[in-house]
Amino acid sequence: MSRYKFSDEADPYVIVERHESAGIGSFLVGLAVGAGVALLFAPRSGADTRQDIRRRATRVKRAAEQAANDVTDTVVNTFEDARRRVEDQIDSARQAVDLKRRQVNRAFEAGRSAAREARDELEQRIAESKAAYGSNQSAQPATTVDFVVEEIDGV
């Protein structure tokens, strides 16, 4: 059964309850208050109580310093690990860029060499064509004239 009563059962309602935990802060405050009350009602003399308070305060101080050092060490180690991972990633990226740069340079040089060879071959063919054309040019008119003369004689 529901612990909430609704005026109209036909219209359902959604009720959200939030339960927040007291947290560690409230626990530590309660611990300190309880320790203080225990010290005040303890059956000891004032000097013994003060000495006990000093001793416990020193222990708490050492524990707090140790906790702070542990947290600092953890943060420093985490930071150094992150830095190392970032540096590794940067190094691998640099290596990849260098590899690609070398590949591009090799391809560029291969293209340049192929273009140079093609140009040399083309220049050689042009020179051969010019030489052949020059030799055909001197022989060509006589052949043409002979052909023309033969046609005239044949008529």
C-alpha positions in Angstrom: 0.0 0.0 0.0 1.2 3.5 -0.7 1.9 5.8 2.2 0.6 8.7 0.1 -3.0 9.4 -0.3 -4.2 10.9 -3.6 -7.5 12.7 -4.0 -8.2 11.2 -7.3 -7.0 7.6 -7.9 -7.5 7.9 -11.7 -4.6 10.4 -12.0 -1.4 8.7 -10.9 1.4 10.8 -9.4 5.1 10.2 -9.5 6.9 11.1 -6.3 10.6 11.3 -6.3 12.3 11.1 -2.9 15.9 12.0 -2.5 18.0 10.4 0.2 21.3 12.0 0.6 24.0 10.4 2.6 25.5 12.4 5.4 29.0 12.0 3.9 32.4 11.8 5.4 32.4 15.4 6.5 29.5 14.8 8.9 31.1 11.6 10.2 34.4 13.5 11.0 32.5 16.3 12.7 30.6 13.7 14.8 33.8 11.9 15.6 35.4 15.1 16.8 32.4 16.1 18.9 32.2 12.6 20.4 35.9 12.6 21.3 35.6 16.1 22.9 32.6 15.0 25.0 34.4 11.8 26.0 37.5 13.8 27.1 35.4 16.2 29.1 33.6 13.5 31.0 36.6 11.2 31.4 37.6 10.5 35.0 41.1 11.9 34.8 42.9 14.9 36.1 43.3 18.0 34.0 47.0 17.5 33.4 46.5 13.9 32.2 43.6 15.0 29.9 45.7 17.9 28.4 48.6 15.5 27.8 46.2 13.0 26.2 44.8 15.7 24.0 48.3 16.8 22.9 49.2 13.2 22.2 46.1 12.6 20.1 46.4 15.9 18.3 50.0 15.0 17.4 48.7 11.6 16.0 46.0 13.3 14.1 48.5 15.8 12.7 50.9 13.0 11.6 48.0 11.1 10.0 46.8 14.2 8.2 50.4 14.9 7.0 50.7 11.3 5.8 47.4 11.5 4.0 48.4 14.7 2.4 51.7 13.2 1.3 50.0 10.1 -0.1 47.6 12.3 -2.1 50.5 14.4 -3.3 52.4 11.3 -4.4 49.4 9.9 -6.1 48.7 13.2 -8.0 52.4 13.5 -9.0 52.6 9.9 -10.2 49.4 10.3 -12.1 50.7 13.5 -13.7 54.0 11.9 -14.6 52.2 8.9 -16.1 50.0 11.2 -18.2 53.0 13.2 -19.3 54.9 10.1 -20.3 51.9 8.8 -22.3 51.5 12.2 -24.0 55.3 12.3 -24.8 55.0 8.7 -26.2 52.1 9.8 -28.4 54.0 12.8 -29.6 57.1 10.7 -30.4 55.0 8.2 -32.3 53.3 11.0 -34.2 56.7 12.6 -35.1 58.0 9.2 -36.3 54.9 8.8 -38.5 55.3 12.3 -39.9 59.0 11.6 -40.6 58.2 8.3 -42.3 55.5 10.0 -44.5 57.9 12.9 -45.3 60.6 10.4 -46.4 58.0 8.5 -48.5 56.8 11.7 -50.1 60.4 12.8 -50.8 61.2 9.3 -52.4 58.0 9.6 -54.5 58.9 13.1 -55.5 62.4 12.1 -56.5 61.1 9.1 -58.4 58.7 11.4 -60.3 61.4 13.9 -61.0 63.7 11.1 -62.3 61.0 9.6 -64.5 60.3 13.1 -65.9 64.0 13.6 -66.6 64.2 10.3 -68.4 61.1 11.0 -70.4 62.4 14.4 -71.3 65.8 12.9 -72.4 64.0 10.2 -74.4 61.7 12.9 -76.0 64.7 15.1 -76.9 66.5 12.1 -78.4 63.4 11.2 -80.5 63.1 14.8 -81.6 66.8 14.9 -82.6 66.3 11.6 -84.5 63.2 13.0 -86.2 65.0 16.2 -87.2 67.9 14.2 -88.6 65.6 11.9 -90.5 63.6 14.8 -91.7 66.7 16.7 -92.8 68.0 13.6 -94.8 64.5 13.0 -96.2 64.2 16.6 -97.2 67.3 16.6 -99.5 66.2 13.2 -101.0 62.5 13.9 -101.1 62.4 16.7 -103.7 64.3 14.5 -106.3 62.0 11.6 -105.8 59.0 13.9 -106.2 60.4 15.4 -109.3 61.2 12.0 -110.8 57.7 10.9 -110.1 56.3 14.0 -111.7 58.5 13.6 -114.7 57.5 10.0 -115.2 53.9 11.0 -115.2 54.5 13.6 -117.8 56.3 11.1 -120.0 53.6 8.6 -119.6 51.0 11.0 -120.9 
